[in-house]
Amino acid sequence: MIASGHRVLLYALAILLCGVAAPGRAGRDVVLVELYTSQGCSSCPPADRLLGELVGRDDVLPLSLHVDYWDYLGWRDTFGMPEVTERQKQYRDAWDARYVYTPQMVVDGRVEVRGARADELDAAIAAARADAPSAWIELTAEGAVLRYAMGGAPEGSVVWLAQYDRERTVEIERGENAGRQMTYHNVVRSIEALGTVSAVGEDDLVMPLPEAGRGVAIWLQEPGGGRILAVARHGPTS
C-alpha cells in the first residue's frame, strides 16, 4: 500500500501575495472534501456517487483522489497516482491510524467519513464552515492567466495546487468492478505541494487558464496532513 513519491507535471503559477488578511471576511467560503477512492475497489462506487452530489455547490470543493495501492487486484486505476497515496498516508500518520483504506472522505483536513455516510458528511461540512480560520486565499483570472492572493496564514503553512477533470467515465474491464461503467467527478490529475507560504511568496510565476472541462484548485494547509486553512478554485465547478 506504500508508493514512492513521484513529482507530477505542474503548470506554472502566477502568484500575487498579500501579507495581511483581507478586510471584511467572515466565515469560510469553501470547504475541501477529499475522497480517496479507486476504480479497483468494490466498496467505492457509493462514495463516488455521493461525492458527485457535491459538485456544483458553491461552499464545497469535492475532489476525487485515486490511490494506486489496489492496482494489484487485477485492474490498474487509470487515474491512480502515488502522490495521492502519499497524501493519504500523511493523514494516517497525523491521526496515528494503522492503515490507509478506501473509500475515505477527509473534510477540512481534520475529519474522516468512512464510505458513503451522507449525514456524517453533511455534518462535517457544516462544522468546517462554521469554524473558519483567519487565513484566506483567492484565485482569479486576469486575461489569459490565473493569479492568486493570500494572507493570514501561519508561518509554515503549505500551499497546495491540484488540477482536476470535471467528469470522466471509465469502462472497467477487470478486477472487483469488472464490467461496470463508472463516472467520476472532479478527478485530480495532478497534485503538488508548492512549498510553505514564505517560500512560495519569493517566486513570481505564471499559470495559463485551464482547458475546457478542467479546473484548478489551490489551498493552504497546516503541515503534515493538518487542517485546511483556506481554499480557492477556478474552473467548471466555480
C-alpha positions, 0 to 999 in steps of 0.5 A, spaced: 500 500 500 506 504 500 508 508 493 514 512 492 513 519 491 513 521 484 513 529 482 507 530 477 507 535 471 505 542 474 503 548 470 506 554 472 503 559 477 502 566 477 502 568 484 500 575 487 501 575 495 498 579 500 501 579 507 495 581 511 488 578 511 483 581 507 478 586 510 471 584 511 471 576 511 467 572 515 466 565 515 469 560 510 467 560 503 469 553 501 470 547 504 475 541 501 472 534 501 477 529 499 475 522 497 480 517 496 477 512 492 479 507 486 476 504 480 479 497 483 475 497 489 468 494 490 466 498 496 467 505 492 462 506 487 457 509 493 462 514 495 463 516 488 456 517 487 455 521 493 461 525 492 458 527 485 452 530 489 457 535 491 459 538 485 456 544 483 455 547 490 458 553 491 461 552 499 464 545 497 470 543 493 469 535 492 475 532 489 476 525 487 483 522 489 485 515 486 490 511 490 494 506 486 495 501 492 489 496 489 492 496 482 494 489 484 487 486 484 487 485 477 485 492 474 490 498 474 486 505 476 487 509 470 487 515 474 491 512 480 497 516 482 502 515 488 502 522 490 495 521 492 497 515 496 502 519 499 497 524 501 493 519 504 498 516 508 500 523 511 493 523 514 494 516 517 500 518 520 497 525 523 491 521 526 496 515 528 491 510 524 494 503 522 492 503 515 490 507 509 483 504 506 478 506 501 473 509 500 475 515 505 472 522 505 477 527 509 473 534 510 477 540 512 483 536 513 481 534 520 475 529 519 474 522 516 467 519 513 468 512 512 464 510 505 458 513 503 455 516 510 451 522 507 449 525 514 456 524 517 458 528 511 453 533 511 455 534 518 462 535 517 461 540 512 457 544 516 462 544 522 468 546 517 464 552 515 462 554 521 469 554 524 473 558 519 480 560 520 483 567 519 487 565 513 484 566 506 486 565 499 483 567 492 484 565 485 482 569 479 483 570 472 486 576 469 486 575 461 489 569 459 492 567 466 490 565 473 493 569 479 492 568 486 492 572 493 493 570 500 494 572 507 493 570 514 496 564 514 501 561 519 508 561 518 509 554 515 503 553 512 503 549 505 500 551 499 497 546 495 495 546 487 491 540 484 488 540 477 482 536 476 477 533 470 470 535 471 467 528 469 470 522 466 467 515 465 471 509 465 469 502 462 472 497 467 474 491 464 477 487 470 478 486 477 472 487 483 468 492 478 469 488 472 464 490 467 461 496 470 461 503 467 463 508 472 463 516 472 467 520 476 467 527 478 472 532 479 478 527 478 485 530 480 490 529 475 495 532 478 497 534 485 503 538 488 505 541 494 508 548 492 512 549 498 510 553 505 507 560 504 514 564 505 517 560 500 512 560 495 511 568 496 519 569 493 517 566 486 513 570 481 510 565 476 505 564 471 499 559 470 495 559 463 487 558 464 485 551 464 482 547 458 475 546 457 472 541 462 478 542 467 479 546 473 484 548 478 484 548 485 489 551 490 489 551 498 493 552 504 494 547 509 497 546 516 503 541 515 503 534 515 496 532 513 493 538 518 487 542 517 485 546 511 486 553 512 483 556 506 481 554 499 480 557 492 478 554 485 477 556 478 474 552 473 467 548 471 465 547 478 466 555 480 
